[in-house]
Amino acid sequence: MTDTPAHDWLLPRLEQLLTEAAQAGIERTVAIAVLTDLITGEGFNPTHIATDIDA
């Protein structure tokens, strides 16, 4: 395991992902919104509560 703090390790990778999204024609604000949606959704967030729509 690296001694680098997780924040420092992840930040440049996240910035690269956003750069690649911009190069693909995705606005930065849209990419951030989608990433937020994905991270807070049921795939990553164990506390996500399914709604009737999700079920």
Biopython code that builds the backbone (N, CA, C, O; Angstrom):
import numpy as np
from Bio.PDB.StructureBuilder import StructureBuilder

atoms = [
    (1, "MET", "N", (0.844, -1.179, 0.000)),
    (1, "MET", "CA", (0.000, 0.000, 0.000)),
    (1, "MET", "C", (0.891, 1.244, 0.000)),
    (1, "MET", "O", (1.967, 1.257, 0.598)),
    (2, "THR", "N", (0.425, 2.272, -0.674)),
    (2, "THR", "CA", (1.184, 3.510, -0.778)),
    (2, "THR", "C", (1.084, 4.349, 0.494)),
    (2, "THR", "O", (0.104, 4.267, 1.233)),
    (3, "ASP", "N", (2.107, 5.150, 0.731)),
    (3, "ASP", "CA", (2.085, 6.085, 1.863)),
    (3, "ASP", "C", (1.385, 7.386, 1.483)),
    (3, "ASP", "O", (1.160, 8.248, 2.332)),
    (4, "THR", "N", (1.045, 7.522, 0.209)),
    (4, "THR", "CA", (0.386, 8.729, -0.276)),
    (4, "THR", "C", (-1.046, 8.770, 0.248)),
    (4, "THR", "O", (-1.764, 7.775, 0.144)),
    (5, "PRO", "N", (-1.471, 9.892, 0.805)),
    (5, "PRO", "CA", (-2.856, 10.001, 1.252)),
    (5, "PRO", "C", (-3.823, 9.776, 0.078)),
    (5, "PRO", "O", (-3.533, 10.163, -1.054)),
    (6, "ALA", "N", (-4.944, 9.161, 0.352)),
    (6, "ALA", "CA", (-5.923, 8.824, -0.683)),
    (6, "ALA", "C", (-6.328, 10.048, -1.504)),
    (6, "ALA", "O", (-6.470, 9.961, -2.723)),
    (7, "HIS", "N", (-6.510, 11.173, -0.845)),
    (7, "HIS", "CA", (-6.907, 12.403, -1.543)),
    (7, "HIS", "C", (-5.865, 12.777, -2.589)),
    (7, "HIS", "O", (-6.198, 13.100, -3.729)),
    (8, "ASP", "N", (-4.600, 12.729, -2.185)),
    (8, "ASP", "CA", (-3.509, 13.087, -3.091)),
    (8, "ASP", "C", (-3.355, 12.076, -4.230)),
    (8, "ASP", "O", (-2.960, 12.448, -5.335)),
    (9, "TRP", "N", (-3.656, 10.832, -3.977)),
    (9, "TRP", "CA", (-3.543, 9.794, -4.994)),
    (9, "TRP", "C", (-4.689, 9.887, -6.002)),
    (9, "TRP", "O", (-4.479, 9.729, -7.205)),
    (10, "LEU", "N", (-5.895, 10.143, -5.506)),
    (10, "LEU", "CA", (-7.079, 10.152, -6.366)),
    (10, "LEU", "C", (-7.240, 11.436, -7.170)),
    (10, "LEU", "O", (-7.725, 11.386, -8.300)),
    (11, "LEU", "N", (-6.852, 12.570, -6.628)),
    (11, "LEU", "CA", (-7.099, 13.855, -7.283)),
    (11, "LEU", "C", (-6.543, 13.940, -8.706)),
    (11, "LEU", "O", (-7.283, 14.336, -9.607)),
    (12, "PRO", "N", (-5.282, 13.591, -8.953)),
    (12, "PRO", "CA", (-4.802, 13.701, -10.334)),
    (12, "PRO", "C", (-5.525, 12.743, -11.288)),
    (12, "PRO", "O", (-5.682, 13.051, -12.469)),
    (13, "ARG", "N", (-5.955, 11.615, -10.798)),
    (13, "ARG", "CA", (-6.692, 10.666, -11.638)),
    (13, "ARG", "C", (-8.083, 11.198, -11.964)),
    (13, "ARG", "O", (-8.578, 11.025, -13.077)),
    (14, "LEU", "N", (-8.699, 11.838, -10.993)),
    (14, "LEU", "CA", (-9.996, 12.452, -11.218)),
    (14, "LEU", "C", (-9.879, 13.602, -12.211)),
    (14, "LEU", "O", (-10.711, 13.739, -13.108)),
    (15, "GLU", "N", (-8.857, 14.423, -12.053)),
    (15, "GLU", "CA", (-8.626, 15.527, -12.991)),
    (15, "GLU", "C", (-8.401, 14.991, -14.409)),
    (15, "GLU", "O", (-8.895, 15.570, -15.376)),
    (16, "GLN", "N", (-7.657, 13.885, -14.533)),
    (16, "GLN", "CA", (-7.422, 13.285, -15.848)),
    (16, "GLN", "C", (-8.730, 12.776, -16.451)),
    (16, "GLN", "O", (-8.968, 12.941, -17.647)),
    (17, "LEU", "N", (-9.565, 12.166, -15.639)),
    (17, "LEU", "CA", (-10.862, 11.697, -16.110)),
    (17, "LEU", "C", (-11.703, 12.867, -16.619)),
    (17, "LEU", "O", (-12.345, 12.759, -17.664)),
    (18, "LEU", "N", (-11.704, 13.969, -15.895)),
    (18, "LEU", "CA", (-12.456, 15.145, -16.322)),
    (18, "LEU", "C", (-11.866, 15.755, -17.594)),
    (18, "LEU", "O", (-12.604, 16.250, -18.446)),
    (19, "THR", "N", (-10.552, 15.719, -17.722)),
    (19, "THR", "CA", (-9.902, 16.201, -18.948)),
    (19, "THR", "C", (-10.310, 15.340, -20.133)),
    (19, "THR", "O", (-10.627, 15.864, -21.201)),
    (20, "GLU", "N", (-10.306, 14.030, -19.954)),
    (20, "GLU", "CA", (-10.703, 13.125, -21.033)),
    (20, "GLU", "C", (-12.175, 13.303, -21.393)),
    (20, "GLU", "O", (-12.542, 13.219, -22.565)),
    (21, "ALA", "N", (-13.012, 13.546, -20.402)),
    (21, "ALA", "CA", (-14.430, 13.798, -20.663)),
    (21, "ALA", "C", (-14.586, 15.070, -21.496)),
    (21, "ALA", "O", (-15.379, 15.105, -22.437)),
    (22, "ALA", "N", (-13.836, 16.105, -21.155)),
    (22, "ALA", "CA", (-13.893, 17.362, -21.906)),
    (22, "ALA", "C", (-13.435, 17.138, -23.347)),
    (22, "ALA", "O", (-14.023, 17.688, -24.278)),
    (23, "GLN", "N", (-12.400, 16.343, -23.529)),
    (23, "GLN", "CA", (-11.914, 16.039, -24.872)),
    (23, "GLN", "C", (-12.948, 15.256, -25.680)),
    (23, "GLN", "O", (-12.955, 15.315, -26.909)),
    (24, "ALA", "N", (-13.813, 14.529, -24.993)),
    (24, "ALA", "CA", (-14.885, 13.770, -25.648)),
    (24, "ALA", "C", (-16.124, 14.631, -25.876)),
    (24, "ALA", "O", (-17.127, 14.161, -26.412)),
    (25, "GLY", "N", (-16.045, 15.901, -25.462)),
    (25, "GLY", "CA", (-17.151, 16.811, -25.688)),
    (25, "GLY", "C", (-18.140, 16.920, -24.541)),
    (25, "GLY", "O", (-19.225, 17.479, -24.703)),
    (26, "ILE", "N", (-17.776, 16.393, -23.395)),
    (26, "ILE", "CA", (-18.650, 16.458, -22.217)),
    (26, "ILE", "C", (-18.226, 17.654, -21.377)),
    (26, "ILE", "O", (-17.068, 17.755, -20.972)),
    (27, "GLU", "N", (-19.165, 18.560, -21.115)),
    (27, "GLU", "CA", (-18.852, 19.735, -20.295)),
    (27, "GLU", "C", (-18.439, 19.297, -18.895)),
    (27, "GLU", "O", (-18.951, 18.314, -18.359)),
    (28, "ARG", "N", (-17.505, 20.042, -18.317)),
    (28, "ARG", "CA", (-16.985, 19.702, -16.988)),
    (28, "ARG", "C", (-18.109, 19.613, -15.955)),
    (28, "ARG", "O", (-18.127, 18.685, -15.146)),
    (29, "THR", "N", (-19.039, 20.554, -15.971)),
    (29, "THR", "CA", (-20.124, 20.521, -14.985)),
    (29, "THR", "C", (-20.999, 19.287, -15.166)),
    (29, "THR", "O", (-21.490, 18.725, -14.188)),
    (30, "VAL", "N", (-21.192, 18.871, -16.394)),
    (30, "VAL", "CA", (-21.984, 17.663, -16.658)),
    (30, "VAL", "C", (-21.224, 16.437, -16.165)),
    (30, "VAL", "O", (-21.805, 15.565, -15.521)),
    (31, "ALA", "N", (-19.931, 16.366, -16.463)),
    (31, "ALA", "CA", (-19.122, 15.236, -16.014)),
    (31, "ALA", "C", (-19.118, 15.133, -14.495)),
    (31, "ALA", "O", (-19.230, 14.038, -13.945)),
    (32, "ILE", "N", (-18.990, 16.263, -13.819)),
    (32, "ILE", "CA", (-18.997, 16.261, -12.353)),
    (32, "ILE", "C", (-20.349, 15.806, -11.836)),
    (32, "ILE", "O", (-20.419, 15.035, -10.879)),
    (33, "ALA", "N", (-21.421, 16.271, -12.456)),
    (33, "ALA", "CA", (-22.764, 15.856, -12.030)),
    (33, "ALA", "C", (-22.952, 14.352, -12.208)),
    (33, "ALA", "O", (-23.522, 13.690, -11.340)),
    (34, "VAL", "N", (-22.480, 13.815, -13.317)),
    (34, "VAL", "CA", (-22.620, 12.381, -13.566)),
    (34, "VAL", "C", (-21.770, 11.582, -12.582)),
    (34, "VAL", "O", (-22.229, 10.573, -12.047)),
    (35, "LEU", "N", (-20.547, 12.019, -12.339)),
    (35, "LEU", "CA", (-19.703, 11.336, -11.362)),
    (35, "LEU", "C", (-20.341, 11.346, -9.971)),
    (35, "LEU", "O", (-20.333, 10.336, -9.266)),
    (36, "THR", "N", (-20.885, 12.482, -9.593)),
    (36, "THR", "CA", (-21.564, 12.582, -8.300)),
    (36, "THR", "C", (-22.740, 11.625, -8.235)),
    (36, "THR", "O", (-22.941, 10.944, -7.229)),
    (37, "ASP", "N", (-23.521, 11.574, -9.313)),
    (37, "ASP", "CA", (-24.664, 10.665, -9.371)),
    (37, "ASP", "C", (-24.211, 9.213, -9.242)),
    (37, "ASP", "O", (-24.818, 8.431, -8.511)),
    (38, "LEU", "N", (-23.158, 8.862, -9.944)),
    (38, "LEU", "CA", (-22.657, 7.491, -9.882)),
    (38, "LEU", "C", (-22.133, 7.138, -8.488)),
    (38, "LEU", "O", (-22.419, 6.060, -7.967)),
    (39, "ILE", "N", (-21.376, 8.040, -7.896)),
    (39, "ILE", "CA", (-20.776, 7.772, -6.593)),
    (39, "ILE", "C", (-21.825, 7.699, -5.490)),
    (39, "ILE", "O", (-21.695, 6.901, -4.563)),
    (40, "THR", "N", (-22.848, 8.514, -5.582)),
    (40, "THR", "CA", (-23.873, 8.507, -4.536)),
    (40, "THR", "C", (-24.984, 7.507, -4.822)),
    (40, "THR", "O", (-25.884, 7.329, -4.001)),
    (41, "GLY", "N", (-24.930, 6.859, -5.967)),
    (41, "GLY", "CA", (-25.938, 5.855, -6.322)),
    (41, "GLY", "C", (-25.670, 4.522, -5.641)),
    (41, "GLY", "O", (-24.706, 4.372, -4.891)),
    (42, "GLU", "N", (-26.532, 3.569, -5.914)),
    (42, "GLU", "CA", (-26.461, 2.290, -5.215)),
    (42, "GLU", "C", (-25.211, 1.471, -5.528)),
    (42, "GLU", "O", (-24.844, 0.597, -4.743)),
    (43, "GLY", "N", (-24.556, 1.730, -6.644)),
    (43, "GLY", "CA", (-23.360, 0.968, -6.975)),
    (43, "GLY", "C", (-22.179, 1.232, -6.057)),
    (43, "GLY", "O", (-21.355, 0.343, -5.843)),
    (44, "PHE", "N", (-22.083, 2.443, -5.508)),
    (44, "PHE", "CA", (-20.961, 2.815, -4.654)),
    (44, "PHE", "C", (-21.374, 3.155, -3.229)),
    (44, "PHE", "O", (-20.561, 3.060, -2.309)),
    (45, "ASN", "N", (-22.611, 3.543, -3.040)),
    (45, "ASN", "CA", (-23.059, 4.022, -1.739)),
    (45, "ASN", "C", (-23.885, 2.942, -1.046)),
    (45, "ASN", "O", (-25.042, 2.729, -1.406)),
    (46, "PRO", "N", (-23.315, 2.265, -0.068)),
    (46, "PRO", "CA", (-24.049, 1.182, 0.592)),
    (46, "PRO", "C", (-25.262, 1.659, 1.383)),
    (46, "PRO", "O", (-26.112, 0.847, 1.751)),
    (47, "THR", "N", (-25.356, 2.950, 1.649)),
    (47, "THR", "CA", (-26.507, 3.458, 2.397)),
    (47, "THR", "C", (-27.640, 3.903, 1.474)),
    (47, "THR", "O", (-28.670, 4.388, 1.941)),
    (48, "HIS", "N", (-27.446, 3.736, 0.156)),
    (48, "HIS", "CA", (-28.483, 4.115, -0.801)),
    (48, "HIS", "C", (-29.747, 3.316, -0.527)),
    (48, "HIS", "O", (-29.698, 2.093, -0.398)),
    (49, "ILE", "N", (-30.847, 3.987, -0.441)),
    (49, "ILE", "CA", (-32.135, 3.336, -0.215)),
    (49, "ILE", "C", (-32.888, 3.302, -1.531)),
    (49, "ILE", "O", (-33.166, 4.345, -2.124)),
    (50, "ALA", "N", (-33.216, 2.112, -1.984)),
    (50, "ALA", "CA", (-33.956, 1.959, -3.234)),
    (50, "ALA", "C", (-35.359, 2.538, -3.088)),
    (50, "ALA", "O", (-36.022, 2.359, -2.067)),
    (51, "THR", "N", (-35.790, 3.231, -4.126)),
    (51, "THR", "CA", (-37.148, 3.733, -4.149)),
    (51, "THR", "C", (-37.989, 2.817, -5.007)),
    (51, "THR", "O", (-37.472, 1.868, -5.596)),
    (52, "ASP", "N", (-39.261, 3.085, -5.084)),
    (52, "ASP", "CA", (-40.143, 2.272, -5.937)),
    (52, "ASP", "C", (-39.679, 2.306, -7.385)),
    (52, "ASP", "O", (-39.844, 1.329, -8.114)),
    (53, "ILE", "N", (-39.095, 3.436, -7.808)),
    (53, "ILE", "CA", (-38.623, 3.563, -9.187)),
    (53, "ILE", "C", (-37.418, 2.659, -9.402)),
    (53, "ILE", "O", (-37.283, 2.054, -10.466)),
    (54, "ASP", "N", (-36.525, 2.558, -8.390)),
    (54, "ASP", "CA", (-35.321, 1.732, -8.493)),
    (54, "ASP", "C", (-35.639, 0.247, -8.475)),
    (54, "ASP", "O", (-34.916, -0.553, -9.068)),
    (55, "ALA", "N", (-36.694, -0.117, -7.812)),
    (55, "ALA", "CA", (-36.994, -1.546, -7.597)),
    (55, "ALA", "C", (-37.468, -2.225, -8.847)),
    (55, "ALA", "O", (-37.758, -3.421, -8.828)),
]
sb = StructureBuilder()
sb.init_structure("model")
sb.init_model(0)
sb.init_chain("A")
sb.init_seg("    ")
for serial, (resi, resn, name, xyz) in enumerate(atoms, 1):
    if name == "N":
        sb.init_residue(resn, " ", resi, " ")
    sb.init_atom(name, np.array(xyz, "f"), 0.0, 1.0, " ", f" {name:<3s}", serial, name[0])
structure = sb.get_structure()
